[in-house]
Amino acid sequence: MYRIEFDIVAILLCVLTLIIFYQQKQVRNRRSQVFCVLLWTITGSAIFSLLSSIALNTLPTGSVSSAVVYTTIYLLFQVTIPFLFCVYIFILSEIYISSRIFRTLFVLPWFFLLIAIVLNVRFGLFFYINDDRMYVRGPAHLILYLISALYLVLVLHVLVRKQRKLLRLEVYAFVAAIFFPLVAVWIQITIPGLILECFAFSLVLLFLLLTIQNNLDFLDGITGLYNHSAFLMYLKDYFLRSNVFSLVLIR
């Protein structure tokens, strides 16, 4: 039996983070856009983790197709989180990948993993429901963690090599963000039936919103307009992407 209490708390934390995020006046740059996608991805992961746990708990009398569909969608969301987290690190570290070859190599593991998860419904690579109508991990289930670990290593590499581009608070926050899910996975291995990954990701998300992603410092307290720091951030973003942009100077 899978315990669903932590999935419920994860959904509540994601809803709280969504409310705080949309109440703030965010600077519309790549940093906020990727964080928003990451936020909705973790929310979707938590929702389908709950649905998957409920469907698997009702086996063998419940619907097998529902258990397969919910678990498949949950895995699609789950493997996307490390990929988006890595992209978010790139943006904050002011890293822009101009090489198409490197971009392709960066996206391919995540892309092929998505295809493999969809094909899992037919081939049972990562999980399947056996003849006794019980959930069984497939022979390639470890690949899910290996690909996530690959992006995790890339994140650590960026943190070590690009520390001068990041504030000390940002480095500490990302180290904590990496530490929480690792502890959650270790607890899951130790205690069967306990799913903590979504709970850990939701905690990390709320923590990052209140420490790193909070863009209130980029707004003037009186006029509500973007200040000098926000202006420089926009310039960096445009220059890194080699975009053509207009600039109006008013004296």
N, C-alpha and C positions, 0 to 999 in steps of 0.2 A: 504493500500500500504506500502510495506517495502522499506525503504531507503537503497540504495546500496553504497552510497559514502564511508562510513566508512569501508565496506568490501573491496572496491578497494584499499583504503589507507592501510588496514591491509595486503593485498597481496604484495603491494609495499614494505612495511616495512619488511616483511618476506623474500622477494627476496634480499633486502639490507643486512639483517642479514646473509642469506646464503652465499652471496658473501664475506662478511667479515670473516665468519667462515672458509670457504674453502681456503681463501687467507692466513690465519694464519697457521703456523706450529704447529699443535695441538699435545699434549702429548696423545698417544694412550692408554688411560686407561678407566675404566668404567665411569668416570666422563664425558669425552668427548663423549663416545659412547651414553650414555643416553641423553645428551644434544642434540646430533645430531638427535636422534629419536624424541625427544621433539620438535625440530625445524621443522622437516618435518611434524610432526603431526599437529602442529599449522598452518603450511602452507596449509596442506590439508583441515583443518577445515575452514580456511578463503576462500579457493577456492570454496568449496562446500556450504558454507554459501552464497556466492555471487550467485552461480547457483541456490540454493534453493529459494533465495529471488526473483530472476528474474522469475523462474518458477511459484512461488506463485503469483507474481504480474500479470502474464498473465492469471490467472484463472478469470472467468470460461470458457474462450474460448480456453485456452492453454491446453497442455497435462497434464492430471492428473497423469499418470504413471511417467512422468519426475519429477513432483513436489514431488511425494512420494519417488522416488529413491534418488534424490538429498538431500532431507531432512533427509532421513534415514542414508545416508553416512555421512552427516554433524554431526548428533548426535553421530555416532560411533566414529568419530574423537574427538568430543567435550568432551565426557565422559572419553576419554583416557588421556586427558591433566592433570586433577588433579591427576590421578594415577601415571603418569610419573613424575610429579612435586614432588610427595611424594617420589618416588624412588630416584630422584636427591638429595633431602634433606638428605636421608639416607646415600648416598654415601659421600656427603660433610661432614656430621657429623661423618663419620667413624663408622657407624652402620652396622653390618652384622648380618642378621637374620639367625641363625643356626637351629632354631626350625622349623621343617616341619609343625607343627600345626599352628604356628603363620604365616608362609609364606602362607599357605592355606587360613587362615582367612583374610589375607591381600589382596589376589588376588580375593577371591570369590565375593565380592560385585561388583567389576569391571567386572568380567567374566560373572556373571549372568545378569548384566545390558546390556552387549553386546548382549547376547542371547535374552533378552526381546526386545531390539530395533529391532533386525532382525524379531522377531515374531510380532512386531507392525504392519507390513505390512498386516497381516491377522486379528489381533485382535483389532487394534486401541487403544493400551494401552496409548501411549504418544501423538499421533496426528492422525487425519484422515481427509479425504476430504468428506464432507457431500453431500447430494443429490443436494444441490444448487451449488456444485463444489466450496466450500469455505473451507479454512483451519480451523480446529477446534482442540483445545488441548484436549487430552484424559484424562480419570480420573486418570491415574497414572503419569501425567506429572511432578508433584511435586517431584516424586522419583528421577528424574534426578538431581535436586538441592540438595536433601537430601544426596545422595551418594557422590556428590562432596563436600558437607559440612563435611561429615564423614572424608574424606581424608584431608580436610582443618584443621580439629581439630587435626588430627594426626600430621600434619606439625607444627602446633602451639605448640603441646606437645614437639616435638623434639627440636624446637627452644628454648623453655623455659628450658627444662631439659639438653640440650647439648650445652649450650652457650659457655662453656669453650673449646669445640672442634671447634668452629667457630670464625672467626675473627669478630670484631665489624662491619666492612663494610659488611660482608656477612649477618649478622643478620639484619642490616638495609635494605639491598637489598631485602631480602626475605620478610620482613614486607611490603615493598613497593610493591613487587610482589603480595602479597595477597590483599593489599588495592586496587590496580587498578581494578581488575575484580569485586570486591564487589561494588565499585562505579559504574562500568559499568552496573551491574545487577540492581542496584537501579535506575539508569537513565532509563533503559529499562522499568522497571515497571511504572515509572512516565510518560514516553512519549511513547505511543503505536506506533509500526511500526519502532522504532529505535533499531537496533541491534548493540551493541557495544562490545560484548564479545570478538570477534576475534580481533578487534582493540586494546582492552586492553591487550590481550595475546601477540600480536605482539610487543607492546611497552615494555612489561615486558621482552620479549625474547631478544630484542636488548639491553635493560638496563643490563640484566644479562650477556650477552656476553661481554659487554664493562667493566664490573666491576668485576664479579666473574669468569666467564668462560675463560677470556682472559689468555692464558697460555704463553704469551711471556716472562714473568718473569722466566719461567723454562728453558729458552734457553740461552746459552752463547752468548753474543753479538758479539764475534769475530769468534769463531769456528762454531756457530750454533748448537752445541751439547747440550744435556740435562745437566743441572748443578746439583749441590748437592741437591737442593730442589726437583727436579724432580726425582732423584734417590731414595730419601727417600719416595716420594709419591708411586713409584712403589713397594718398599718393603712393605709399609703399605697395599697396595692393595692386594699383594700376600699373606701376612700373615693373613689378615682378611678373605680371602676366603680359607685359608688352602691349597693353591696350592703348588705343587712341582715345583721348579724352579731352574735354573742354575745361578751361579754367577762366573764371571771370574775376577780375580784380576791381574792387570798388574802393575808392579813396574818399 
